[in-house]
Structures are given as structure tokens and as C-alpha cells.
Amino acid sequence: MDVEEQRTMLYAHFHIGRIYYKLISAHPLQQLEHLNSCHTYYKRFISGCELYKEAAEPLHGEIGVVREMLELLPLKMTTVKARLS
């Protein structure tokens, strides 16, 4: 892939993760699945940014947000798991 295609792929992973985070569900199990999917796509985004450094250069803001979300998502998932019990 060329740099522009790599950047597009990275943006896609970022936005898919963001969509999963924003999905609202009344059922905790489904909410947990959404958060887990969000976490997966955010991890793919960060690993892609590390792999394609040139394509990731203009994504500084998104990278910072995703790194922070990767720290917060496990806490949120723990909270949702506690509601399941």
C-alpha cells in the first residue's frame, strides 16, 4: 500500500473503534462486546501507526486520544462486568 492508503486504513480503524465506543445498549453484555470491539480496533490503530510511521505523522491528535482510551477502556469494561454479576 502507498502512504495515502495506509493513512486511510489507519483512519478507518480509528473511526470504527470510535463508533463501537459510541454505540448505546441497554444490555450490559452487548455493551461489553462493543467496548471489547472498540479496544480491538484502537489497538489495531496504534499498532498500524507504529508499523506505518510515515502515514501516521499527521495523526498525532488521534494517537494521543487512542492511547488515553486504551488506558481507560479496561476500567470501563471492568465496571460493565461488575454490573453483569
C-alpha positions in Angstrom: 0.0 0.0 0.0 1.2 3.5 -0.6 1.3 6.1 2.2 -2.2 7.6 1.4 -3.8 4.1 1.5 -2.1 3.3 4.8 -3.3 6.6 6.3 -6.9 5.8 5.1 -6.7 2.4 6.7 -5.5 3.9 10.0 -8.3 6.5 9.9 -10.8 3.6 9.3 -9.6 1.7 12.3 -9.8 4.9 14.4 -13.3 5.6 13.3 -14.6 2.1 13.6 -13.3 1.9 17.2 -14.9 5.3 17.9 -18.3 4.1 16.5 -18.2 1.0 18.7 -17.5 3.2 21.7 -20.5 5.4 21.0 -23.0 2.6 20.4 -25.6 2.6 23.2 -27.0 -0.6 24.5 -29.3 -1.3 27.5 -27.9 -4.7 27.9 -24.5 -4.9 29.7 -23.3 -7.9 27.8 -23.8 -6.2 24.5 -22.2 -3.0 25.9 -19.2 -5.1 26.9 -19.0 -6.6 23.4 -19.0 -3.1 21.9 -16.3 -1.9 24.3 -14.2 -5.0 23.5 -14.5 -4.3 19.8 -13.6 -0.7 20.4 -10.5 -1.8 22.3 -9.5 -4.2 19.4 -9.8 -1.5 16.7 -7.9 1.0 18.8 -5.1 -1.5 19.4 -5.0 -2.1 15.6 -4.8 1.6 15.1 -1.9 2.0 17.4 0.0 -1.0 16.0 -0.6 0.3 12.5 0.7 3.7 13.5 3.9 2.1 14.8 4.2 0.0 11.6 3.5 2.8 9.1 5.2 5.7 10.8 5.2 7.9 7.7 1.4 7.5 7.2 0.8 8.2 10.9 2.7 11.5 11.0 -0.4 13.7 10.6 -2.4 11.6 13.1 -0.7 13.0 16.3 -4.0 14.1 17.9 -5.8 10.8 17.2 -2.8 8.8 18.5 -2.9 10.7 21.8 -6.7 10.2 22.2 -6.4 6.5 21.4 -3.6 5.9 23.8 -5.6 7.5 26.6 -8.7 5.5 25.6 -6.7 2.3 25.7 -5.9 3.1 29.3 -9.5 3.9 30.2 -11.3 1.2 28.3 -10.2 -1.7 30.6 -11.6 0.3 33.6 -14.9 0.8 31.8 -15.1 -2.9 30.8 -14.5 -3.8 34.5 -17.4 -1.6 35.5 -19.7 -3.2 33.0 -18.6 -6.7 34.0 -19.4 -5.8 37.6 -23.0 -4.9 36.5 -23.3 -8.4 34.9 -22.7 -10.2 38.2 
